[in-house]
Amino acid sequence: MSPSAQTAAPGTGSRNPYIDTLRGWSIFGVVCVHFAGSFVTTDQFAWSPSFFLGLTLNQVFGFAVPLFIFLSGLLAGASKSTPGLAAYYSGRAWRIGLPYLIASIASFFLLNHYEGWLALPDFHARWVWLFQHFFFYGVEPTLYFIPLILQLYLVQPLLKALPGWLNRLVPAIGSPHWALALTLSLLVLHVSLGVLCNRGTLDYYAWGRPNSLFWAVYFFAGLHFRSLTGLVSRRALGLGAAVALALAAGAMAWNFQHLTNRALVGRNFELNRLDFAYVRPEMLGYDLAMVVGLAAGVALGWSPRAGLAAYLGRYSLEIYLWHILVLYFGAWRFADVLASCRELPELIVIICGGTALVIAAGADSLKRSLAFATSHRIVLVKVD
């Protein structure tokens, strides 16, 4: 067994500062993609300083969702607990499903989806809308990630056991090599779906962004990360990380060369294809390279000092669920706030960081309050 196999997965006894840091930067990036990106798609302000900052943040942090899916598989694969299926599914429903339901109901009523729902022609159409949006598209489009990750958690026991089953079926091929073969197969599926969506052959909003088949390669690679990294040496991992990050930098440079070419995207940026974020070839390659490069740090034992990013990473789910509502009621509703952001683009970054920090601090305070309440009971004693 190569040395890398010994550090391929985080320990389960304490938090891994590197993983928390990755999650923290990624969730900050998600907020930036949604808020900063809103300064890109308005033709009136194309090619302004706020446009360029918004475009940069929107594109550079495009790896955030793929990385989150990989880390979800990584943490699930590293877990040493072996609950029964009922306990496993109820745990996921309580930890992720319930908060998602609460955030979805809040978004449904507070972000004007209720009026559109009432305008549907009949009772059947309304229930179909609710089913599709709660379980696939997301009530608020940015919430698509939660149904997606729940779909992957639903099949996690199967995905985790599959290489072992195949090894018993064909003993000549070890479980790690089966894991590698399946990862490569899912990678082919991922790229194929991406190409078909990019060409318009498949609907990107059904087969791309919200579809678990498209994202399964990241989750599966995370689940079997220890086995996969055990097939290569530590030196090869370091070299692979450097090459992957260099390729990611090249893909992003190519991406910006296209996005800033006015002959290709139109004088007012009206011909842009930003919405196809995960299937444009340059971004498809960028996301894969970034995840490979950053994931190698887990196997190599990179351990940065836990800072603000790591703190945000501990509350990435809460930030993901609530950042759109906080941004809407704290910034998007106010024309003077948006005008200030265009005058001082630095405010875009400050608002994104502040949004993430406010939600994290609120979730932290609630968690501490609940822990205090459950561990301290007030008993009234009557003294005669």
FENDAQUI-V828609 format. One record per run of one state. SS is the DSSP state (A for helix, B for strand, O for the rest). FROM is the first residue (numbers start at 1). TO is the last residue. If there is no record, write none. Layout:
# FENDAQUI-V828609
SS&FROM&TO + SS&FROM&TO
This chain:
# FENDAQUI-V828609
O&1&2 + A&3&7 + O&8&16 + A&17&39 + O&40&42 + A&43&45 + O&46&48 + A&49&78 + O&79&84 + A&85&110 + O&111&112 + A&113&118 + O&119&122 + A&123&137 + O&138&140 + A&141&154 + O&155&155 + A&156&169 + O&170&174 + A&175&199 + O&200&203 + A&204&208 + O&209&211 + A&212&223 + O&224&224 + A&225&229 + O&230&233 + A&234&259 + O&260&261 + A&262&265 + O&266&280 + A&281&300 + O&301&307 + A&308&313 + O&314&315 + A&316&332 + O&333&334 + A&335&343 + O&344&345 + A&346&375 + O&376&384
